[in-house]
Amino acid sequence: MKTVVLIPCYNEAKTIAKVVRDFKRELPQAEVIVFDNNSTDDSSTLARSAGATVVTIKRKGKGYVVRRMFEMAEADIYVLVDGDDTYSAKDVHKLIEPIVNDEADMVIGQRVVVSNSAMKLINRIGNFLFSNLFSFCFLVRVKDVLSGYRAFSKQLVNNVPIIMHEFQVEMELTVQSLYRGMRLMEVPTAYKERPDGSISKIHPLKDGGLILFALLALLRDLRPMVFFGSIAIVLLLSVLSYGLYVYFAVRPATLLDTVVIISIAIISWLFISTGLFLHALNRRFIELNTLMSRRKKN
């Protein structure tokens, strides 16, 4: 089975050559491709000298780079790993084994921090919150939804779309895979600190906000009944509380009270109706996608 290692890279001159050599050592038959996202340092030259094929992607954004990876690379097994040398190449065998054995379509490398300095406290808190929020919204247990170390089957790469451009891509890959019935698995992988001189490109607050909005957008698009139904329930509970307050209040109910209660009740019903309509529409798209997948096999 042909394996390809895909490495997104932006200004990783301190680490990219080592990452390429490590994966060529662990997977000597695999093709290693570095997708340089318009770096301003020597990342491309160093990656090429270490034995990697280098593709330059001018448009900025990790999500866009991953989309181009999936469009350009051809293989049976795809390995995605960051070029910052925080993931261990030795763990790649644990990631690809379930793909080889046809046990999973995506294997996520669940990061196990090997030292306290490997991941900042704010990053740990953010990953914990996002992973639990994701698990709650999509009814599946994923402990590290933001991991950048993953392995994919050819079927997943050919059928899962990517439309987001930044660091939300890991979240989107996971959600879109679940939506299309792909099999997911997590395996523990070592996560170490960056070497001296290597700088993280992630801004916790800015990128955390983008990831949160991405999660809500995916929930709205792919599980509309949950998204709109939750809003409707909150509105109904608020109008019920307000109605009880008015009923038990010493003062008599006013016209404004009546207008507020009826308006919120109507709005909540509109949210429920929207959720039901989009849920039915989504089911039809799932059916269409299933039929198209069968035709591809034939």
Summary of the structure (lengths in Angstrom):
residues: 298
radius of gyration: 23.2
end to end distance: 21.1
largest distance: 81.8
contacts: 927
relative contact order: 0.11
helix: 56%
strand: 14%
